[in-house]
Amino acid sequence: MGDIVYQITTWILPALVAITLHEAAHGWMASRLGDDTALRLGRVTFNPLKHVDPFGTVILPAMLLLVSGGRMMFGFAKPVPVNFGRLRHPRRDMVLVAAAGPGINIAMAVVAAALVVHLPADPSELLEWIGYNLFNAMWINVLLAVFNMLPLPPLDGGRVAVGLLPNALARPLASLEPYGFFIILGLVFILPMLGRQIGVELSVMDWLVIRPAEWISRLIFGLVGPA
């Protein structure tokens, strides 16, 4: 039982912080660019209780992390409300607001990795627990950043793509937003299950998310590691 609690605390805490700050970053960026909707609603805050969705922020990420041995995480918080029409330059600013979430995740991953590499070689039990939290925080934040930058609305990468692509391509991509969540569920759960049934490897998320996240993690540790 103690091992399970230990595992849960070293995964759930960094996941909660990563998802919370991801959402707060969207609201903060929107407030800087002309839309104070999230600010007025108290969503530009580090208080996780303002952002937590019990299923999407806690239960679902915990299940995926434990089942996959930490290799896969998918979660969400309560979306931060953004009125894109109130942004000073709606199309450009939509890109900046969307990119703010993954951006803060990469920043937190770099900080966590920098702290990990400077922990003592023979830490106390408390420092060992902190070290696991920091290492998992690095990995979770990279996973969230890579996953959210997939070019599919309503993910952040989808909104970035809609803002950058010419109208002829942006409009059909934007029209996928009502179905985006179901497409994501199909890619994460249904496609690999079908692949196992027919004996074909269809772990699309492994190719699109996990492998790029592993490469970025190695890059970060290479950048912050001891000279």
N, C-alpha and C positions, 0 to 999 in steps of 0.2 A: 504493500500500500504506500509506504514511504517513497519508494522509487517512482511510483506513478505520480504522486503529488509533486515530487522533485521535477520530473519531466514536464508536467503541466505548467508549473511556475516558470520554468526556463523557456517555454515556448509561448504561453499565452500572454505573459507580461510584455515581451518585445512585440508580439503581434498587435496587441492592444495599442501600444504607443505608436507603432508604425501606421496603423490604419487611422487612428485619431488625428495625428499630425498631417497625414495626407489630406484629409478632408478640411482641416483648419487652414491648410496652405491654399486650397482653392478659394475659400472665403476671404482670406487675407489679400490675395492677389486681386480678386474682384473688387474689394474695397479700395485698393490703390488705383484701380483703373476706372472708377466711376460708379460702381454698383455696391451700395452699402447694405443690400438686403440681408446677407448673412451676418454682417456686423450688428445690425439692429436686432436680429433674432438671437444673438448671443452664440453664434456658431464659429466666430473667430476666437477660439479659446483652446487651451491645452487641456481643459477638463474633459476627460473621455466620456463622462456621463451625458454630455451634450451631443455626442456623435454616435454613441453605441447603438447598434441594432443587435438585440440579444442573439438572434440566430446568425446573422451575417458576420458579426464582429467577433463572436466568441465561439459558438457551437460549431459552425461550419469550418472555420480555420483550424480549430482544435482537432476535429475529426480527420481532416485531410492531412494535417501535419503528422498526427500519430499513425494513421494508416500508411502513409507514404514514407515513414521514417524521416520526416523533415524535408523531403525532396519537393513536395508540392504544397502550395498554399493558395487558396482562393477565398477571399472574404470581401465584405463590404460594410460600410457604415451607413448611417442615414445620409442620403445625398445632401450636400450643402446647396441651398437654393441660390441660383445665380440668374439674374434677369439680364440676359445678353443684350437686350435692347437699351439698357441703361449704360452700357459700357461706352466709353468715348469713341472708340474705333471697334465696333462690334466684331468684325471678322478677325482682325489682327488680335484683339484683346481676348477673344475666345481661345485662341491658340495659347496665349500666355497663361490664362486661368487654368486651362486643362493641363498644361505642362508643369504647373506649380506643384501638383501632387507628386508625380514621379520624381520631380526635381528635389523635393525635400526628402524623399525616400533615399535617393542616392547620397545626399548630403549626410543623412543619419548613418547610412552604411559606412561611409568613409570615416566618420567620427568613431563609430563602434569598432571598426577594424583597427584604427589607430590606438584606441585604448586597449584592445586585446593584445596587440603585439608588445605592449609595454607592461603587461602584468608580470609579476615575479615568476620565475621558473618553478618554484615550489610553493604555490599559494596556500593560504589557510582555507578551511572549508567555506568560509564566507566569500573570500576572493575567488575561489573556484566556482561557486554558484554565480557570482557576478560575471565571471569570465564566460560561463555558458550562456548567460543572458546576452552578453555583448556579442558573442560569436553568432548566436541565433538571430540577434537583432540585425547584424550585418546581412545575413543570408535572407531573412524575411524581407528586409527593405529592398534588397536587390530584386528578389522575386516579384514583389509588388510593383516595383518600377517597370520591370520588363513586361510583366503581364498587362499592366494598365496601358502600356504604350503599344499594344497590338492595335492595328488600324481598323478597329471595328467599334462603331458607336453602340452603346453609350460609354465605352471605355475612353479614357483620356486620349489615347492614341487615335481613336476614331475622330474625336473632335479636333485634334491637331490636324489630321489629314483633311477633314472637311474645310478647315480654315485655310489650308495651304494649296489644295488642289484647285484647278480651274472649275468653273461652275458646271461644265458638262460632266465632270467626274464627281464633283462634290455633292451634287443633288442626289444622284442614285445612292451614294454611300450614306448620306444623311437619312435617306428614307428607310434604311435598315434599322434605325435606332429602336423602334418598337419591338423588333424581333431579336435584337442583339443579345439579350440575356439568355434567350432560348438557344441561340447559336452557340454561345459560350458553354452552356450546360452540355450541349451535344458534343462539343469538342473535348470537354474535360472528362465526361463520364460515358456517354453513349457510344461514341466512336471507338474508344479503346475496348469497350465491352463487346461490340460487334466484331472487332478485329480478333479478339480471343476466341470467339465462336467459330470464325472461319480460318483461324490459324495464320492471320496476317497482322503484322505489327502496324497499328494505327494510332500510336501514341503521339498525336500531333503536338500536344502541349509539351512533350519532352523535346521535340525539335525546335519549337517556337519559343519556349520559355525557359525550361530547365537548363538546356545546354548553353544558351546565351547567358543565363544568370550565373552559371558556373564559370564561364570565361570572364565575365565582368568581376566576379568575386576574386578570382586569381589576380586580375589586373589591379584591383583595389589593394589587396594585400601586398602586391609587388610595389605599389606606390608608397604605402605607409610603413612598410617593414623597415627594420633596422638597416642602415647603410652598410 
